[in-house]
């Protein structure tokens, strides 16, 4: 595996383009396919290399944040949290949060917390006191990027909606269904979310349109899965029999 090195600016970067591109693509909004598919089964060689490289960059960031490339270290932290996030990583992130007041860096750290898959750690992350609106948004957005995480976000919304309604402008409350149905692709996810946000007590202006759009997306996913899943499974078995 290629190692990172300091650039002329003093920040850490990949020694060759062979290692960095997947993380660079991820920093622009798309996770490497092998990482997105790594939630189940034995990891592929590519997945293992990406995860190891992400962990290396995360360690370099914690060792010397000032020398770490912000884009790469941010996505590396998210990959590390999503694939190997444990109490030790949680505590390292919290410790760094206690020592930095830079909004952009804090946003990246909260986004990493949002990728944790351990239910207890994710719940603890959601309950961190003193989060700003932007920091809370970073953790919720990252958490809702998976179907499992968006379920956790919805459960949090149900418990804390009254508190959120006091803190957030109505225009932001209308977008909460988007996070409650992130990456959802099953019919049973729809009814609870619809019933909760369609309730007149919570149906602020714009909620109906947001609900309709997100429900359409989920039903499109359900239809696509039913139509294409058998052929997709056949193809994936052909290229990777595991």
N, C-alpha and C positions, 0 to 999 in steps of 0.2 A: 504493500500500500504506500502511495506517495505521501510524503509528509508535508506539513505546512511550513512556510518560512516567512520571515519579516520582509515586507516590501520596502521600497525606498521611503515610503511614508511612515514606516515603523509598524504597520499593521500586518497581521498574519494573513497569508494567502497560500494557495496551493502551489506546490513546486512545479506541477505540470497540469495541463488541461484535462488529463485523463480522469483526475479525481474530482475537480471542482465543478464541472458543469451541472451535475444533478442538483447540487446544493444551490448553485447560482440560479438554475431554473426554479427551484423551490422558493428562493428569495423573491422571485418575480411573481409568485402567486400559485405555482403548480408544484406539488410534491412529486418526487421521482416515483415512477410507476411501481418499482420494486418495493419502495417504502409503503406506498398506499396499499399494496397487496400483502404486507408482511404481518397482518394481524392474526393470521391463522396458518397452521402448518409449519413445516420446517423452512427456515429462511434460505433463499438462494444465495449463491456466492456473491452476486451483485448486491443483494440486500445486506449481507453481512459486511461487505466492504463500505457501503454507504453509511451504515450505522456506526461502524468503527471510526470512520472519518469524522462523522458528526460528533462522536464522543471526544475525539481528539481535539476538535475545534472548541467544543464546550469546555474541556479542561484548560485549553490555552486561554480562553476568555476569563475563566475564574482566576487563573494564575496572574493575568495581567490584562484587565479589561481595556485599558487605554490602547494597547497594541492590537486588539482584536478587530477584524473587519466587522462593522456593525451588521451588515446584511447577512454575511455568512454565519456569524456567531448567533444571530437571532434565530435563523432557521435551524442551525445545528442544535440549539437548545430545545427547539420544538421537537425535532426528531428524537433526541435523547430522551425527552420526557415521554413521548408517545411510545417508544419502543423499549425503554429500560428505566422509566421513571420510578424512583423509589424514595423512601424517606430521606436518604442521603442527598439526592439531587434537590428535593424540595427544600431541605434545610440550607443548601448552598444558595439557592435562588433567594430564599428569605433573607439570608445574611447579606447578599448583595443589595437587595432592596433597602435594607437598613442603612446602607452606606452610600447610596447614590440618590440624587435628587433630579437627575437629568430625565425629563419627561419621555424622550424617545427610547432611552435605555430601559426605563421602568416599564414602558409599554411592551417592549420585547420580552422582558422577564415575566410579565403577567400573561402574555400570550403563551409562553412556554408552560406556565402553570396550568393554563387551559387545556393543554394536550395530555395531561396526566390521566392515565386510565384507571389507576387504583381508586375505587369509589371513596374510600376514607380520605385520601389525600386530595382528591378533587373537591370533595365537600369542604375540607379545611381551607382549600384555596379560595373557594367562593365566599368564605366567611372571614377573610382577612379584613381587619378593621381599617378604616381610613382611606379606602380606595377612592380615587377621583372618578369622575364620570368616564373619562377616557380610559383609565386603567380597568374599571369594571367592564367597559365595552370590549377591551382587548381580550380579557379572559373569557367572556361570554362568546365572543365571535370565534375564538380558537376552539373552545369546547364544543360549540355547535357544528363544527366541521366534520363530525362523525355522527352516525345515527345514535350510537350509544351515548355520546356526549350531549346531543340535543335533548335526549330524554331526561338527562340530569338537569339540563338548563330549564326545561319545562317544569320539572319538579321544584326547582328553586323558585321559579316565577310563581308557582301556585302558593308556595309558603310565604313569599315575601312581596306579593303584588302590591298590597296596600302601602308598604314602605317605598317600593319603586314608584308608585303613583305620586307620592309626595316629593320625590327627588327628581323625576324626569318630566320634561314637558310632554303634553299629550301627543305631539307629533312623533315623539320617540316611542311612546307606549304603543302606538299603532303598528310598529314594526316588530314587536316582540314575537308574534307568531312565526316570523321568519326564522328566528333562532330556536324556537320550540319544535320546529319541523325540519331542522337542518339534516340533510342526507337521509331523511325518512323515506322508506319505500315499502310500507305495509299499511293495509287498510285499518288495522287496529290502532294505528297512531293518530288517525284523523279525528275520530269522534271526541276523545277527551280534550284535544286542543281546541276544536271548534266550539264545543260546549262552554269551555272556560272563557275564551275570548269573545264569543258572541253574546255572553251574558250582558244585559244592559248596564250592569255596574262596571263593566270593563270595556265595553264596546265604544271606545273613543273614536272620533272622526278619522276615517281611513282604515280602521281595523277590518271592516267587511271586505274591502278591496284586497288588503294584504292577505287575509285568510283565503279568499277565493284564488288568488294567484298561487299561494303555497300549496293549497289542496290540489290544484290542477297539476302542479309539478309532481306531487307525490303520486297521483293517479297515473300520470304519464310514465313515471318510473315503474309503477306496478305493471302497467301494460307492456312496457319494453322488456321487463324481466320475464314476464310470462311468455312473450313472443320469441325472445332471443336467447334466453338462458340455456336451453338444451344445446343449441348449436355453439354457443360460446363455451360451454363446459366441454364439449367434444373437442373444440379447437385447443383449449388450454391443456387438456389431457394429452393431446398430440404433441405439444411443444414442451410440456413438463409433466411427465407421467406421475410424479409424486403427488 
